[in-house]
Amino acid sequence: MIAGLSLLSLLVGGRLNTLAEGWQRIPGAFVYAFAHDRLTPAQSGDDLVTVMGLLRLPRTLVALLVGAALGMAGTVIQGHTRNPLTDPGILGINAGAAAAVVLAIVWGWASTPLGYVWPALIGCALVTAAVFTLSSTGSTAANPLSIILAGAALSAILMAVVNALVLSDQNTLDRMRQWATGSVSGVNLEVAAATAPFVLVGTVLALAQGPGLNLLALGESVAESLGLGVTRQRVLGLLAVALLGGAATAAAGPVAFIGLAAPHMVRGLLGPDYRLLIPFSALLGAALALGADVLGRIIGRPGELQMGIVMALVGVPFFVLLIRRGKVTSL
């Protein structure tokens, strides 16, 4: 599925190229994407190779990274909170990234998708550290409820700041508008390169969470009696969520639904074993994100609908249908 969507993503743009047109240009597009600054005009190929290499290939890679990261982050945070309604945004990641990006725009530090990456990552890191600090005081240390409450409180404050800054300046509103809808339009390979290391580290931490989350599903007291260090498991889990969710938000802006729905769908197919849930949620999340991006380009031609908008318009009704049919399982 992912291979098919990736191929379709390379073919779909302002017009839908045929398979024959696109297939023979894919090798050239990869060469152009990674070495276009070293190619002569004669070596660069035609306009379609240029478009595929500079525009479609980078957004395909970023969409796959974003979807996989959100799928894993959603699975891990649902496992730790034992709440099927949570997603990575519950830690305040989206609000932290949005606040940092708005400040970068206001202060003139960033104006492009690549320029938004580092402020967004820094904002996510600061908010995550604040959530850890607020939720680890008194008798509620490492308690899922305290983490959720701290994340919700910080999100409310930060979004108030974001709205105040955006509404007070037209230039900030114009630049923030597309990023805030969740989109991979205009990204380049530098965006993928900047966020991929964080996704890689987060993936390693998330995959290592599987056995521990299986024990936590039995209850904290049972998990502790079986030798699991619950606090250490939770801290590493939330660090994985912060890295994955933060990198995804930095690359594409806040994208809803994927981190919530992918774990549910995989759980309904494969059962509650987190050793399977986490990697397969990554695959499904990547397919959902790339599918939404491709669909947005098809139905919005000659322009496009942003990935976050498509996920809400198409994904949410589909998820509601699954709920109505009893296909979504509880934790």
ZIMO-V544104 format. One record per run of one state. SS is the DSSP state (H for helix, E for strand, - for the rest). FROM is the first residue (numbers start at 1). TO is the last residue. If there is no record, write none. Layout:
# ZIMO-V544104
SS,FROM,TO  SS,FROM,TO
This chain:
# ZIMO-V544104
-,1,1  H,2,11  E,12,12  -,13,15  E,16,16  -,17,18  H,19,23  -,24,25  H,26,38  -,39,40  H,41,44  -,45,46  H,47,81  -,82,87  H,88,91  -,92,92  H,93,106  -,107,112  H,113,135  -,136,137  H,138,140  -,141,143  H,144,167  -,168,169  H,170,181  -,182,188  H,189,208  -,209,209  H,210,216  -,217,219  H,220,225  -,226,229  H,230,252  -,253,257  H,258,270  -,271,273  H,274,299  -,300,306  H,307,324  -,325,331
